[in-house]
Amino acid sequence: MSIGFACVILMILAMALAWLIRMRTGQSGWIDAVWSAATGVAGLVAALSADGERRWLAALVVALWSARLAGHIARRTPGAGEDPRYAEKAREWGADFSRQLFIFLQIQAAASLPLLAAIAAAARAPRPFPDLFDAVGVVVALGAMAGEGIADAQLARFRRTAAKGSICEVGLWRFSRHPNYFFEFLFWCAWPLIAFGYPTGLIALAGPAFIYYLLVHVSGVPLLEKQMRASRGAAFDAYARRVNVFFPGPPRNDQN
């Protein structure tokens, strides 16, 4: 069995498990926790199947990413109820929700493949190890994980103390409406750096390109902001005029 095929089977089975957990518990947060953990395990398989010492660096980086993200989502899920994104899907799909969700999660399984390809390309870079590109890649990856962790902690702290219906505009959330998503994108920018220097390494560009498209145009920003506009109304519109949607930047004056 090829490594690529093994990773595909692993993700298919993992997302089938995620579907079963969601249908049993009614808590869709477990879906993202399972996806993060499964992508981490598949990433370890993709990295460790390479030759040379760089595979250990790739394996360590993806393991840290997966443990942090899956752990964060798993901690916040119990008692959190349905994720608004999946609640909207449930309303849209109605009586066909179970079948449609299973198909949707298998599409999520396929969505991990460009990310796994980026990890595999980095692990197989034929340059001498270690070098400057490895060091810069690790700095980017660790900085991104730290930034995402800080953003998650700031949002959690805000939600514990803020009035219901208010909008988080503290810390990193003053500079981007989705700093956690930005830092997730930045993390995947580390893999082209580690993969630098050989033609096949260009495959690693698929990681940040795909995660940017997914977060900004498909399942991240659009769904969350649709829900925020529905629940916060004019307050969210004013916030959106002040704060950049994705890439951090200084807040703007709200002239309206």
C-alpha positions as CSV (number, residue, x, y, z in Angstrom):
1,M,0.0,0.0,0.0
2,S,1.4,3.4,-1.0
3,I,1.8,6.1,1.7
4,G,-0.6,8.4,-0.2
5,F,-3.3,5.7,-0.3
6,A,-2.8,4.9,3.4
7,C,-3.3,8.6,4.2
8,V,-6.4,8.8,2.1
9,I,-7.9,5.7,3.9
10,L,-7.0,7.1,7.3
11,M,-8.8,10.4,6.6
12,I,-11.9,8.6,5.2
13,L,-12.2,6.5,8.3
14,A,-11.5,9.4,10.6
15,M,-14.2,11.6,9.1
16,A,-16.6,8.7,9.2
17,L,-15.9,8.5,12.9
18,A,-16.4,12.2,13.2
19,W,-19.8,11.8,11.5
20,L,-20.8,9.1,14.0
21,I,-19.7,11.2,17.0
22,R,-21.7,14.2,15.8
23,M,-24.8,12.1,15.2
24,R,-24.5,10.5,18.6
25,T,-23.7,13.7,20.6
26,G,-25.2,16.5,18.6
27,Q,-22.0,18.5,19.1
28,S,-20.3,19.3,15.8
29,G,-17.2,20.7,17.5
30,W,-15.9,17.1,17.7
31,I,-15.8,17.1,13.9
32,D,-13.0,19.7,13.8
33,A,-11.2,18.0,16.7
34,V,-11.2,14.7,14.8
35,W,-10.1,16.4,11.6
36,S,-7.2,18.1,13.3
37,A,-6.1,15.0,15.0
38,A,-6.4,12.8,12.0
39,T,-4.6,15.3,9.7
40,G,-1.8,15.3,12.3
41,V,-1.6,11.5,12.3
42,A,-1.7,11.4,8.5
43,G,0.9,14.1,8.4
44,L,3.2,12.1,10.7
45,V,2.8,9.1,8.3
46,A,3.6,11.4,5.3
47,A,6.7,12.9,7.0
48,L,8.2,9.7,8.5
49,S,7.9,7.8,5.2
50,A,10.6,10.1,3.8
51,D,14.3,9.4,4.1
52,G,16.8,11.7,5.9
53,E,16.8,13.7,9.0
54,R,14.4,16.4,7.8
55,R,11.6,14.0,8.2
56,W,12.0,14.3,12.0
57,L,11.7,18.0,11.8
58,A,8.5,17.8,9.7
59,A,7.0,15.2,12.0
60,L,7.7,17.3,15.1
61,V,6.2,20.4,13.6
62,V,3.0,18.7,12.4
63,A,2.6,16.8,15.7
64,L,2.8,20.1,17.7
65,W,0.3,21.7,15.4
66,S,-2.1,18.9,15.6
67,A,-1.9,18.4,19.4
68,R,-2.5,22.1,20.0
69,L,-5.4,22.6,17.6
70,A,-7.2,19.3,18.3
71,G,-6.7,19.8,22.1
72,H,-8.0,23.3,22.0
73,I,-11.1,22.3,20.0
74,A,-11.7,19.2,22.2
75,R,-11.5,21.3,25.4
76,R,-14.1,23.8,24.3
77,T,-16.6,21.4,22.7
78,P,-18.2,19.7,25.7
79,G,-21.3,21.7,26.6
80,A,-20.8,24.1,23.8
81,G,-23.8,23.0,21.8
82,E,-24.0,23.0,18.0
83,D,-21.4,25.0,16.0
84,P,-23.4,27.8,14.1
85,R,-21.9,26.7,10.8
86,Y,-23.3,23.2,11.2
87,A,-26.5,24.5,12.7
88,E,-27.1,26.3,9.4
89,K,-26.3,23.2,7.4
90,A,-28.8,21.3,9.5
91,R,-31.5,23.9,8.7
92,E,-30.5,23.8,5.0
93,W,-30.5,20.0,4.7
94,G,-33.5,19.3,6.9
95,A,-34.4,15.6,7.0
96,D,-31.5,14.7,4.7
97,F,-29.0,16.1,7.2
98,S,-27.4,12.8,8.2
99,R,-26.6,11.7,4.6
100,Q,-25.5,15.2,3.5
101,L,-23.3,15.6,6.6
102,F,-21.5,12.3,5.8
103,I,-20.8,13.4,2.3
104,F,-19.7,16.8,3.5
105,L,-17.2,15.3,6.0
106,Q,-15.8,13.0,3.3
107,I,-15.1,16.2,1.3
108,Q,-13.3,17.5,4.4
109,A,-11.2,14.3,4.4
110,A,-10.2,15.0,0.7
111,A,-9.4,18.6,1.7
112,S,-6.6,17.5,3.9
113,L,-4.7,16.0,0.9
114,P,-3.1,19.3,-0.3
115,L,-1.9,19.9,3.3
116,L,-0.5,16.4,3.6
117,A,1.3,16.9,0.2
118,A,2.9,20.1,1.6
119,I,4.2,18.1,4.6
120,A,5.5,15.3,2.4
121,A,7.3,17.7,0.1
122,A,9.0,19.4,3.0
123,A,10.1,16.2,4.6
124,R,11.7,15.1,1.3
125,A,13.7,18.2,0.6
126,P,17.2,17.0,-0.5
127,R,19.2,19.9,1.0
128,P,21.7,19.3,3.7
129,F,20.0,19.3,7.1
130,P,19.7,21.6,9.0
131,D,20.0,24.9,7.2
132,L,18.6,28.5,7.2
133,F,15.4,27.5,5.5
134,D,14.6,24.9,8.1
135,A,15.3,27.5,10.9
136,V,13.1,30.2,9.3
137,G,10.3,27.6,8.6
138,V,10.4,26.5,12.3
139,V,10.3,30.1,13.5
140,V,7.3,30.8,11.2
141,A,5.5,27.6,12.3
142,L,6.1,28.2,16.1
143,G,5.2,31.9,15.8
144,A,2.0,31.0,14.0
145,M,1.0,28.4,16.6
146,A,1.7,30.9,19.4
147,G,-0.3,33.6,17.6
148,E,-3.3,31.3,17.1
149,G,-3.1,30.2,20.7
150,I,-3.0,33.8,22.0
151,A,-6.0,34.7,19.7
152,D,-8.0,31.7,21.0
153,A,-7.2,32.5,24.6
154,Q,-8.2,36.2,24.2
155,L,-11.5,35.2,22.6
156,A,-12.3,32.6,25.3
157,R,-11.5,35.2,28.0
158,F,-13.7,37.8,26.3
159,R,-16.6,35.4,26.0
160,R,-16.4,34.6,29.8
161,T,-16.8,38.2,30.8
162,A,-18.5,40.1,28.0
163,A,-22.2,40.9,27.7
164,K,-24.2,38.7,25.5
165,G,-24.3,39.9,21.9
166,S,-21.1,41.9,22.1
167,I,-18.2,41.6,19.6
168,C,-14.7,40.7,20.6
169,E,-12.4,43.7,19.7
170,V,-9.6,43.1,22.2
171,G,-6.0,42.1,21.7
172,L,-5.3,40.6,18.3
173,W,-9.0,40.9,17.5
174,R,-8.5,44.7,17.1
175,F,-6.3,44.1,14.1
176,S,-8.2,41.3,12.3
177,R,-11.7,39.9,12.5
178,H,-10.2,36.4,12.3
179,P,-6.7,36.4,13.7
180,N,-6.9,32.7,14.6
181,Y,-7.6,32.0,10.9
182,F,-4.8,34.3,9.8
183,F,-2.3,32.5,12.0
184,E,-3.5,29.1,10.8
185,F,-2.8,30.2,7.3
186,L,0.6,31.5,8.4
187,F,1.5,28.1,9.9
188,W,1.1,26.4,6.5
189,C,3.4,29.0,5.0
190,A,6.2,27.3,6.9
191,W,6.1,24.2,4.7
192,P,7.2,25.9,1.4
193,L,10.2,27.3,3.4
194,I,11.2,23.9,4.7
195,A,10.6,22.4,1.2
196,F,12.6,25.1,-0.6
197,G,15.2,24.3,-3.2
198,Y,14.0,21.4,-5.4
199,P,11.3,21.3,-8.1
200,T,8.9,18.9,-6.3
201,G,9.1,21.2,-3.3
202,L,6.8,23.6,-5.1
203,I,4.0,21.2,-4.2
204,A,4.3,22.6,-0.7
205,L,2.8,25.9,-1.9
206,A,-0.5,24.0,-2.1
207,G,-0.7,24.0,1.7
208,P,-1.0,27.8,2.3
209,A,-2.8,28.4,-1.0
210,F,-5.5,25.8,-0.2
211,I,-5.9,26.8,3.4
212,Y,-6.3,30.5,2.5
213,Y,-9.0,29.6,-0.1
214,L,-10.8,27.3,2.4
215,L,-10.7,29.8,5.3
216,V,-11.4,33.0,3.4
217,H,-13.8,31.9,0.7
218,V,-15.4,28.6,1.7
219,S,-15.9,27.3,5.3
220,G,-14.4,29.8,7.6
221,V,-14.9,33.5,7.2
222,P,-18.1,33.5,5.0
223,L,-20.1,31.2,7.3
224,L,-19.0,32.9,10.5
225,E,-19.6,36.4,9.2
226,K,-23.0,35.4,7.8
227,Q,-24.0,34.2,11.3
228,M,-22.5,37.3,13.0
229,R,-24.4,39.7,10.7
230,A,-27.6,37.8,11.4
231,S,-27.1,37.9,15.2
232,R,-25.3,41.3,15.7
233,G,-26.7,43.4,12.8
234,A,-25.5,47.0,12.6
235,A,-23.0,46.5,15.4
236,F,-21.2,43.9,13.3
237,D,-21.3,46.1,10.2
238,A,-19.7,48.9,12.2
239,Y,-17.0,46.5,13.5
240,A,-16.4,45.2,9.9
241,R,-15.8,48.8,8.7
242,R,-13.1,49.3,11.4
243,V,-11.3,46.0,11.4
244,N,-9.6,44.1,8.5
245,V,-11.3,40.8,7.6
246,F,-8.2,38.6,7.5
247,F,-4.7,40.1,7.3
248,P,-4.0,42.1,10.4
249,G,-3.7,45.9,10.1
250,P,-4.4,49.0,12.2
251,P,-8.0,49.7,12.9
252,R,-9.8,52.2,10.8
253,N,-12.0,55.1,11.9
254,D,-15.7,54.3,11.5
255,Q,-17.0,57.2,9.5
256,N,-20.6,55.9,9.2
